[in-house]
């Protein structure tokens, strides 16, 4: 009996050890600037009780502002037998959707139609996630700048031609421009050099400010604003953090908490079709007072009083 019991223990050990060593793998692919999304997501997973390299393993890939090789990065994630992939921003979402129709995908950053979602309540296929009404928020940005400078007559739109989100973004912002009586000249950007040229052109055309699509990069847009003395704003707070005049958009920490919650549910057995696509619900206005001073802009006290954060 003792010998049989001992052999039974030996037989059970390999299976138990294998189960103990099975750590779920989460892929993370981001287009454009990776921070703070990457850090916020990892923090949110930790808040849910996941310990990196013990109870979850992350496979992180970032294409950078130029978004080079996104399809290859997405294919590499799929080849690693990932349990769920997080895709952040439109180009990363597109790349991951092309790479797999079976691995669960949780996205953030795209309008539902760009994320390939036809039914928000019951997503089809392997994709669900969280989206921000960014095109509407960008339109609100035009109205906010008009509060800062009531005589504003033209705001340029600097859009990333390679990012499919530029299409609904342009449509919605131009509609706000028409309603506000603003001209909204458009520059479709294909490279960082073209971005600088666009700033110079917009300045020469006499526009009062420019809206910069986030996937063009935060630091470069903020720096060009000061170089050309042309106020610039966006709908991601990282732009204001980098030195842009202001941002009005969804709260990124809250967005990543929602994404992490869905990842956790999928790791516990939920299917993407069980998880309705969520819309971001917390928004913030962040103003960079240092940049305003450098640009010679006096911000109205009533606007400053409405800010969620003022960077001094």
C-alpha positions as CSV (number, residue, x, y, z in Angstrom):
1,X,0.0,0.0,0.0
2,X,2.7,2.4,0.9
3,X,4.6,1.6,-2.3
4,X,1.4,2.1,-4.4
5,X,0.7,5.4,-2.7
6,X,4.3,6.5,-3.3
7,X,4.0,5.6,-7.0
8,X,0.7,7.4,-7.2
9,X,2.3,10.6,-5.9
10,X,5.1,10.3,-8.4
11,X,2.6,9.8,-11.2
12,X,0.7,12.9,-10.2
13,X,3.7,15.2,-9.9
14,X,4.4,15.9,-13.6
15,X,0.7,16.8,-14.3
16,X,0.5,19.0,-11.3
17,X,3.8,20.6,-12.1
18,X,2.7,21.3,-15.7
19,X,-0.5,22.9,-14.4
20,X,1.5,25.0,-12.0
21,X,3.8,26.2,-14.8
22,X,1.0,27.2,-17.1
23,X,1.0,31.0,-17.0
24,X,-1.5,32.8,-19.3
25,X,0.2,35.0,-21.9
26,X,-1.2,38.4,-22.9
27,X,0.1,40.1,-26.0
28,X,0.2,43.9,-26.2
29,X,0.5,45.8,-29.5
30,X,0.4,49.5,-29.7
31,X,0.8,51.9,-32.7
32,X,2.1,55.4,-32.1
33,X,3.6,56.4,-28.7
34,X,3.4,53.4,-26.3
35,X,3.2,55.4,-23.1
36,X,1.3,55.8,-20.9
37,X,-1.0,53.0,-22.3
38,X,1.5,50.2,-21.6
39,X,2.3,51.2,-18.1
40,X,-1.3,52.0,-17.2
41,X,-2.4,48.6,-18.6
42,X,0.2,46.7,-16.5
43,X,-0.8,48.6,-13.4
44,X,-4.5,47.8,-14.0
45,X,-3.7,44.1,-14.4
46,X,-1.7,44.2,-11.1
47,X,-4.7,45.8,-9.4
48,X,-6.7,42.8,-10.5
49,X,-4.3,40.5,-8.8
50,X,-2.1,39.5,-11.7
51,X,1.6,39.2,-10.8
52,X,3.9,39.7,-13.8
53,X,5.9,36.6,-14.7
54,X,4.1,34.6,-12.0
55,X,0.4,34.6,-12.7
56,X,0.6,36.4,-16.1
57,X,3.2,36.9,-18.8
58,X,3.2,39.9,-21.1
59,X,4.5,39.9,-24.7
60,X,4.9,43.6,-25.5
61,X,5.4,45.0,-29.0
62,X,5.4,48.7,-30.1
63,X,5.7,50.0,-33.6
64,X,6.7,53.5,-32.6
65,X,5.4,56.7,-34.2
66,X,6.4,55.5,-37.7
67,X,4.3,52.3,-37.2
68,X,6.9,50.3,-39.1
69,X,6.3,46.6,-39.4
70,X,3.0,46.4,-37.6
71,X,1.8,43.4,-39.6
72,X,5.0,41.5,-38.7
73,X,4.7,42.4,-35.0
74,X,1.0,41.2,-35.0
75,X,2.0,37.9,-36.7
76,X,4.8,37.4,-34.2
77,X,2.4,37.7,-31.3
78,X,0.0,35.2,-32.8
79,X,2.8,32.8,-33.4
80,X,3.6,32.8,-29.6
81,X,0.4,31.1,-28.7
82,X,-0.9,34.1,-26.9
83,X,-4.1,33.7,-24.9
84,X,-5.4,37.2,-25.6
85,X,-4.1,40.2,-27.5
86,X,-4.5,43.9,-26.5
87,X,-4.4,46.2,-29.5
88,X,-4.1,50.0,-28.9
89,X,-5.0,52.5,-31.6
90,X,-6.4,52.0,-35.0
91,X,-3.4,50.8,-37.0
92,X,-2.5,48.2,-34.3
93,X,-6.1,47.0,-34.2
94,X,-6.2,46.6,-38.0
95,X,-2.9,44.6,-38.0
96,X,-4.0,42.2,-35.2
97,X,-7.4,41.6,-36.9
98,X,-5.5,40.7,-40.1
99,X,-3.2,38.3,-38.2
100,X,-5.9,36.2,-36.4
101,X,-9.6,35.4,-36.4
102,X,-9.3,33.0,-33.4
103,X,-7.1,34.6,-30.7
104,X,-9.3,36.9,-28.5
105,X,-8.6,40.6,-29.1
106,X,-9.4,43.4,-26.7
107,X,-8.9,46.8,-28.4
108,X,-8.8,50.4,-27.3
109,X,-8.8,53.6,-29.3
110,X,-10.9,53.0,-32.4
111,X,-14.4,53.8,-33.3
112,X,-16.4,50.5,-33.3
113,X,-16.6,50.3,-37.1
114,X,-12.8,50.6,-37.4
115,X,-12.4,47.9,-34.8
116,X,-14.5,45.7,-37.1
117,X,-17.5,45.7,-34.7
118,X,-21.0,45.7,-36.2
119,X,-22.9,44.8,-33.1
120,X,-21.7,46.7,-30.0
121,X,-23.9,44.7,-27.6
122,X,-22.8,41.3,-28.9
123,X,-19.5,41.6,-30.8
124,X,-19.0,39.2,-33.6
125,X,-16.0,37.0,-33.9
126,X,-12.9,37.4,-31.7
127,X,-12.9,41.2,-31.0
128,X,-14.3,43.4,-28.3
129,X,-12.9,46.4,-26.4
130,X,-13.3,50.0,-25.4
131,X,-13.6,53.0,-27.6
132,X,-13.5,56.7,-27.1
133,X,-15.8,59.1,-29.0
134,X,-12.6,60.9,-30.0
135,X,-13.9,62.5,-33.2
136,X,-16.6,64.2,-31.2
137,X,-14.2,65.2,-28.5
138,X,-11.9,66.7,-31.2
139,X,-14.8,68.8,-32.4
140,X,-15.3,70.0,-28.9
141,X,-11.6,71.0,-29.0
142,X,-12.4,73.5,-31.8
143,X,-15.1,75.1,-29.6
144,X,-12.7,75.2,-26.6
145,X,-10.0,77.0,-28.7
146,X,-12.7,79.5,-29.8
147,X,-13.3,80.2,-26.2
148,X,-9.6,81.0,-25.8
149,X,-9.6,83.2,-28.9
150,X,-13.1,84.3,-29.8
151,X,-11.9,85.9,-33.1
152,X,-10.6,82.5,-34.4
153,X,-11.6,82.0,-38.0
154,X,-9.5,79.0,-39.1
155,X,-8.2,75.8,-37.4
156,X,-6.1,73.4,-39.4
157,X,-6.4,69.6,-39.2
158,X,-3.2,67.7,-39.2
159,X,-4.3,64.1,-39.9
160,X,-2.3,60.8,-40.2
161,X,-3.1,59.5,-43.7
162,X,-2.0,55.9,-42.7
163,X,-4.4,55.8,-39.7
164,X,-7.9,54.8,-40.8
165,X,-9.3,56.8,-37.9
166,X,-8.5,60.0,-39.8
167,X,-11.6,59.5,-41.9
168,X,-14.3,59.7,-39.2
169,X,-12.1,62.2,-37.4
170,X,-12.1,64.6,-40.4
171,X,-15.8,64.1,-41.1
172,X,-16.9,65.0,-37.5
173,X,-14.4,67.8,-37.0
174,X,-15.3,69.4,-40.3
175,X,-19.0,69.3,-39.3
176,X,-18.2,71.2,-36.1
177,X,-16.2,73.7,-38.1
178,X,-19.1,74.4,-40.4
179,X,-21.4,74.8,-37.4
180,X,-19.0,77.2,-35.7
181,X,-18.2,79.2,-38.9
182,X,-14.6,78.0,-38.9
183,X,-12.5,77.1,-41.9
184,X,-10.8,73.8,-41.3
185,X,-8.0,73.3,-43.9
186,X,-6.6,69.7,-43.9
187,X,-3.1,68.4,-44.3
188,X,-2.8,64.6,-44.7
189,X,0.5,63.6,-43.2
190,X,2.7,60.7,-44.4
191,X,5.9,61.4,-42.6
192,X,7.5,63.4,-39.8
193,X,9.0,65.7,-42.4
194,X,5.6,66.3,-43.8
195,X,4.3,67.1,-40.4
196,X,6.9,69.9,-40.0
197,X,6.1,71.2,-43.5
198,X,2.4,71.2,-42.6
199,X,3.0,73.3,-39.5
200,X,4.9,75.8,-41.7
201,X,2.2,75.8,-44.4
202,X,-0.6,76.3,-41.8
203,X,1.3,79.1,-40.2
204,X,1.8,80.8,-43.6
205,X,-1.9,80.4,-44.4
206,X,-2.8,82.3,-41.2
207,X,-4.7,79.6,-39.3
208,X,-5.2,80.4,-35.7
209,X,-4.4,76.9,-34.4
210,X,-4.0,73.3,-35.4
211,X,-5.6,70.0,-34.2
212,X,-3.0,67.2,-34.2
213,X,-4.1,63.6,-34.6
214,X,-2.4,61.7,-31.7
215,X,-1.0,58.9,-33.9
216,X,1.4,61.5,-35.5
217,X,3.2,61.7,-32.1
218,X,3.0,63.8,-29.0
219,X,6.5,65.2,-28.5
220,X,7.1,66.2,-32.1
221,X,3.7,68.0,-32.4
222,X,4.2,69.9,-29.2
223,X,7.8,70.9,-30.2
224,X,6.6,72.1,-33.7
225,X,3.9,74.2,-32.0
226,X,6.6,76.2,-30.2
227,X,9.0,76.4,-33.1
228,X,6.3,77.8,-35.4
229,X,4.5,79.7,-32.7
230,X,1.2,78.0,-33.8
231,X,-1.0,76.8,-31.0
232,X,-1.8,73.1,-31.2
233,X,-4.2,70.8,-29.3
234,X,-5.4,67.2,-29.4
235,X,-7.7,64.7,-27.7
236,X,-5.1,62.7,-25.8
237,X,-3.8,64.2,-22.5
238,X,-0.3,63.0,-23.4
239,X,-0.2,65.8,-25.9
240,X,-0.7,68.4,-23.2
241,X,1.8,66.6,-21.0
242,X,4.4,66.8,-23.9
243,X,3.8,70.6,-24.2
244,X,0.7,71.0,-26.4
245,X,-1.6,73.9,-25.5
246,X,-4.4,71.6,-24.3
247,X,-6.1,68.3,-24.6
248,X,-9.7,67.2,-24.2
249,X,-10.3,63.5,-24.3
250,X,-11.0,60.3,-22.5
251,X,-9.2,59.5,-19.3
252,X,-6.5,57.0,-20.2
253,X,-6.1,55.3,-16.8
254,X,-9.9,54.6,-16.8
255,X,-9.7,53.2,-20.3
256,X,-6.9,50.8,-19.5
257,X,-8.7,49.6,-16.4
258,X,-11.7,48.7,-18.6
259,X,-9.4,46.9,-21.0
260,X,-7.6,45.0,-18.2
261,X,-11.0,44.0,-16.8
262,X,-12.0,42.4,-20.1
263,X,-8.6,40.7,-20.5
264,X,-9.1,39.2,-17.0
265,X,-12.5,38.0,-17.9
266,X,-11.3,36.3,-21.1
267,X,-8.5,34.6,-19.2
268,X,-11.1,33.2,-16.9
269,X,-13.1,31.8,-19.8
270,X,-15.3,34.5,-21.2
271,X,-15.6,34.9,-25.0
272,X,-15.3,38.3,-26.7
273,X,-18.9,37.9,-27.8
274,X,-20.0,37.8,-24.1
275,X,-18.4,41.2,-23.5
276,X,-20.2,44.3,-25.1
277,X,-18.0,47.0,-26.5
278,X,-17.8,49.8,-24.0
279,X,-17.6,53.5,-24.6
280,X,-15.2,55.6,-22.5
281,X,-17.2,57.6,-20.0
282,X,-14.7,59.7,-18.1
283,X,-13.2,62.8,-19.9
284,X,-10.7,65.4,-18.9
285,X,-9.6,68.8,-20.0
286,X,-5.8,69.4,-19.4
287,X,-4.2,72.8,-20.2
288,X,-0.5,73.4,-20.3
289,X,0.0,76.9,-18.8
290,X,3.7,77.0,-19.6
291,X,3.0,76.6,-23.3
292,X,0.2,79.2,-23.2
293,X,2.7,81.7,-21.7
294,X,5.4,80.8,-24.3
295,X,2.8,81.4,-27.0
296,X,1.6,84.6,-25.5
297,X,-1.9,83.3,-24.9
298,X,-4.0,84.5,-21.9
299,X,-6.3,81.7,-20.9
300,X,-9.7,82.8,-19.7
301,X,-10.2,82.3,-16.0
302,X,-13.6,80.6,-16.6
303,X,-11.8,78.0,-18.8
304,X,-9.1,77.4,-16.2
305,X,-11.8,76.8,-13.6
306,X,-13.2,74.0,-15.7
307,X,-9.9,72.2,-16.2
308,X,-9.3,68.9,-14.6
309,X,-5.6,69.7,-14.6
310,X,-3.4,72.7,-15.2
311,X,0.2,72.0,-16.0
312,X,2.3,74.9,-14.7
